[in-house]
């Protein structure tokens, strides 16, 4: 039998058993099970040392001890029975706790679940914000790569790549070798026509299918979850897709008639522009080279459902084309010429909506590859186009604004609330405005 330790008295019993005393009426912190000579089993939480609670004079461990204090009032007011020390066992306290402790109550479980829910609610926004910050940084780095690629192109060819018409190649296609996409660039024979067939039914050249269907990660904003594969048809009748685009080159402020890329604008690119850095009179650090937008939702209709985020469809303007205005451009009864106020005529002049913004990076059509600064970022008015030209603004899924790369290669986040006049000035190359960054 293991030693039974008591804090009342100490003495040595036979067979090496020891009872330790300390001070009166202290109890063992164990559960003790005892069997009396009469066969009665008793289990109780505390046990007074037999050396002081029973008559133990001259006894050995194999003798019985009779409780002479049993009839006294006390915590063990049990009948007088004799106890055999050899038959006494002790049970550790943790064993008792395991048997006596119940399971979690429903209230305790609900409290734990509520605490976990609160912690998740507090941590989730922080995690999402950290992820968006990482995506925004990646977006900025990609735009910087494209801006620096434009510098390298200008160093090699002594000009900035130009738009070469809606049926021809884009600026993005021409800078491919400078963004580590030389292999993709070699798939493109710029001497071949990009589109073949009659103007009203032109389709992609089947010989360029591999290039057309390539999705270039550097051209896509990580925060835009839209599908970068836009359904298209090739001139041989085969169906396929074209790789999407988030980053658009600037063709000006969009004011006056600068929304028509077929003519010289106040931006850095327009049709057959081939501009040079020296043409930027406002300074390379104060002139936008490219900005981001969101890809279209690849659907069309007479209306646009209220978007949960930025507009993803282009509003098609109902108007006519002509050259009789003071500057070449579109005519529409005076409402779409010379710095039109879209607020006053929208949506009365809109005939339909098309979700083809950013639908291809290889084709130089304005709705797919260029941007202007007429509307501030994430404008509540959707992009407006007519015959492929129009007002194509910067939009993004970044909270509060969008990313813009300047001609010097720097990248800035411009907020939705930026001053409209300042925004126009940043998109013009030669307005000679005095720009003060907010």
N, C-alpha and C positions, 0 to 999 in steps of 0.2 A: 504494500500500500504506500502511495506517495505521502510525503509529510503534510500534515494539516497544520497550517499556520494560524495562530490566534494572537490577538493583540492584548490578551488579558494576563497570561502567565506563561512561563516556560519551564519545561522539564523534559527529561529524556525518558522515553518509553523503551520497552524491550524491542528487539528487532530493529534497532536504529531509528525508530520513529521519534520525531521531535515536535513538541508543542511550544511555541514561542509566545511569551507574554509581553505586554507593553503597558496598557493602562486599562482600568476596569470598564466592563460592559461595552467594549468596542466589539464589532462583529466582523466576521470574515466576509470579504468581497467575493464570495464564491457561492454556488448553489451546492448544497450538501444533501446527499441522499443517505439515509440511515435505515438499517434494518434492526429492529429490536428482537430479543429472544423469543418474544411471543409471536413473531412472524409479521408484525405490523411494519409496513414500509412508509416512511415519512420523507417528504421533500420540502425544504423550506429555504427561503432566500438567505438567511443568516444563521450562523451556528455558533453558540457560545462554547468556548473551550471546555471539554470534559473535565479538565483539571480544576475548573472553578465552578462549573455548573452541576457537576455530579460528584458523588463520593469516590475519590480516586486513590485514597491512601493505600500505599503499598501494592498497588495493582500492577499487573503486567499487561502487555498489549493483547494477550489472548484471553484476559479476564473481562468480565462484563462490568459496566459502570451503571450505577442506579442513580437516577436523577432525584436528588433529595430536595431540589428547589422547584420541582415541577408544579407543586401546588401553589407556589407564590405567583402573584400577578406579574405578568411580564409579557414580552413579545412572543414567548413560546409557551403558552399556557396549555400544554398538552398533558394527558394523563401520565402517571409515572410508569415508565417502561424501562427495561434495561437495554442498553445499547452495547453491541459488540464492536469494538474498534476495528477488528480485523475485517468486518463486513462493511465498514463505512467507505464510501467512495465520494469523490468530489468531481463536479462537472464544471468546466470552464464557463465563464460568464458569456462569452461570445456564442456558445452553443445554445444557451438559454435564450439569448436575444434572437437567434436565428429562428427558433421555434415560436417565440411569442410575438415577433414583429409581423405586422400585417402588410399587404401590398399597398401601392399608391392608391389614394382615393381619387375619385373623379375630379374633385376640386383641385387637388394638387397637380393632376395631369393637365387640366385646362390652364392652370397658372403657368406651368412650364411651356406649354404650347404658345400661350400669349406672349411670354417673354421672348421666345425664339422668333415669333412673328415680328415683334417690335424691333429686335436686333436686325432682322433681315430688311425691314422697312427702312432702317437707318443706314444700313450699309449699301443697299442696292443702288440708290442714286449716286453715291460716291463712286461705286464701281463703274456705273454707266458713264459718269462724267470723266473718269480716268480713261476709259476706252475711247470716248469721243475726242479727248485731248490727243490721244495717240493717233487717231485717224486724221485729225486736223493737221498734226505735224507731218504725217505721211503725205497728205495732200499738198502741203506747202513745199515739201522737198521735191515732189514730182513736178510741180509748176516751175520751180527753180531750175530743174534739169532741162525743161523745155525752153525756158528763157535763155539759159546758157548755150543750149544747142543752137538757138537762133544767132547768138553771138558768133559761135564757131562757123555757122553757115556764112554769115556776113564776112568773116575773116577769110574764108575760102573763096567766096564768089563775089565779094565786094558789094553785096546788096542783101536786103532782107527778102526772103522768098515771098512771092506774090500769089494772089489768087489768079487763076487762069481761066475763069469761067465756070458756070454752074455745071457744065458737062465735062469738066476737066479735073485736074488734080488739086488737092488742097495744100495749104501751107504745111499742115501737119505731116503730110506724106513726104514732103521734100526735106524735112529735118530728121527723118528716121535714122540716117547713118550717124547722127550726132547724139542720139539717145541710146546707143548700143543696140540698135536694130538694123545693122547693116545687112544681115541675112534677109530680113523682110524686105528691105529696100531693093535688094537684088531680084526679088520676085516681080518687081514693077518695071516694066519697060515704058518709060515716060514718052517714048516716041509713038506708042500705040494709043489709040483713043480709049478713054476710060469707059465711055458709053457708046453704044452702037445702035443703029436703027433710026427711024424718023423721029424728029424732035418731040412729037406728041406721044411717042411710045418707046423712047430710048431706054435701054437697059444696060446693065453692067456687061462689059466685055468678058466672055467666058474664059479667055486666055488669062485673065487676071483674078480668077476665082479664088485661088489660094491666098492671095494678098487681101482681097476684099473681105474674106471670111475670117481673117485673123483678128483676134481680140488683143489689143495692146494694153497691158496692165498700167503702163506709165500714163496712158491717156484717160484713166478712169479714177474718179474721186472715191476713196474708200468708204465715205459716208453715204454714197448713193447706192441704194440696194436695188435699183432698177436692173432689168435684164439687158446686158450689153449686146445681145444678139438680136438684130432687127431683121425680120423676114423680108426677103427681096426676091426678085426674079432676074435671071440672066437672059441675055439676048438669044440664047439657043432654046429658050423655053424652060430651062431647068430652074427649080426653086432652090433657094439657099438663104443665107443671112449675111448681113454686113456687120462688122465690128463697130460698137458704139463709141461715143466720145463725150468727155466732160469738160475739156479745156479748149476754149475758143479764142482765136486771135481777134484782136480789136480792129475794127474798121472805122472807128471814129466815135464822136459824141452822139450821133444820131440826130442832132439838131439841124435846122434848115433842111437841106436835101442830102445830108450826110448819111441817111439810112439806105441810100441806093449805091451798092458797091460797084455798079457798072461804070460809075464815074468817079473822078478823084474826090476823095473824102478828106476829113481832117484827122484820120487815123493813120496807122502805120502800114496797113494793107488795104488794098482794093483790087479790082480786076486789072491785072497786068501792071501793078504798081512798081515793083522792084525798087522800093525806096531804100535809102541809105541812112545811117545814123546821123549824118550831118543834116538830114531833112528834119530832124527833131529839134526845133528851135526852143521848145519849152524846157528842155533838159531831160536826159534819160531817166533820172530818178523821179520825175514828175509826170511821166507819160506811161499810161497803161499799155502793155504789150499783149497780154492775154488775161482772161478771167474765166472762172468756172461757171457752169450752169448744171442743171439737172437734165437727165435724159428723159425723152418722152415716154409716155405709158403705152405706146404702140396701139392706141385705139383712136377712132374718129367718131364724130357725131355732130348733131346740130347744137348740142350744148356740152358744157363741161361740168361734171359733178363737182360740188364744193370740195376742193382738195384738203386733205388733212395737213399737208405741208405746203411746199412751194408749188406753183402752177407747173404742170407737166405737159400741157397742150398748147399749141399755137392757135390763136384766134385768127381766122382767115378773113381779111378785110374785103369788102365788096367795093371795087373801084375799077378805074380804067387806067391805062398806061399811055403816057404821051411825053412830049418834049417842049411844050409851049410855055412852061413856067419860066420865071426869071432864071432859074437854074434847072438843068435837066433833072427829071425825076418823075414821080407819079402825080397824076391829077385825080381829084375826086371832088369836084365842085368847091374847091378851095378849102376843104377840110383836112386834106392829107398832104399839104405842101407848106413849106416855110414854117417850120417848128410847130406842128399841129398840137393841139391840146387834146390828148387822148381822153382825158377825163370828161370832156363835154360831148364827145361823139360815141363813146363806148357805152353800151354794146350795140347801139342802134345800127351800126354799119357792119356788124359781124354776121357772116353767113354760115359758118361752120367752125369746127375745131378739129385739129389734127395732132396726134401724139408722135410726131416724127422728129422732134428736136434731138440733135446729137445722134442721128440714126446711122451715120457713117463717118469715119475719120479720113477716108481716102478721097472723097468727092468734095470739091470746093463750092458746093451750093450753100448760100448764106444760112439757111435754117439749120444746117447740120454742123457747120464748122467755124462760124464767126459770131461776133458779138458787138454791140455798141452800148454807149452809156446814157441813152436817152432816159431810161427808167432806172431808178436806184435799186440796189440789191433787194431781191425777194419782193418786188412790187406786187401790190394786191391786184394790179392789172396784168393779165397774162401777156406773153409775147404776142405781137401782132405782125402778121405777114401778108403780103400781097404779091403774087407772081414770084414768090421766092425771096423777095426783099422785105424789109420792114424794120421793126423795133424788137431786137432780141436782147434781153437784159440778163444780168448775172443773177443766178439763183443757186441755192445750196441747201443741204440738210444740216449745215453747221448752225448752231444756235446764234441768232442775232446778226448774221451777215454772210459774207462770202469772201473767198480768197482772190487776190489780184496780183499778178506778176508785172513789175515795171520793166521798162526797157533796159535798165541797168542790171537786171537780174535779181533785184530784191523782191520779196513777196510781202504783201500787206493784207491784213484782214480789214475789210471795209464794212462798216455796220449798215444795217437797214435804214438808220436814221441820218445817214450822211447828208450834208447839205447838197441839194440838187445842182446848184450852180457850180459848186466845187467839184462835184462828180463829173459834170460835163467837161470842166477844164482839164481834169486828169485824163480824159479820153482823147483830148485833142493834142496834136503834136506841135502846132504852131499858133496857138491862140494868144501867146505871150501874156497869159494870166499870171498873176502873182499868187502862188499856191502856198497856203499855210496848213500843214497837216493838223487835224484836230488832236 
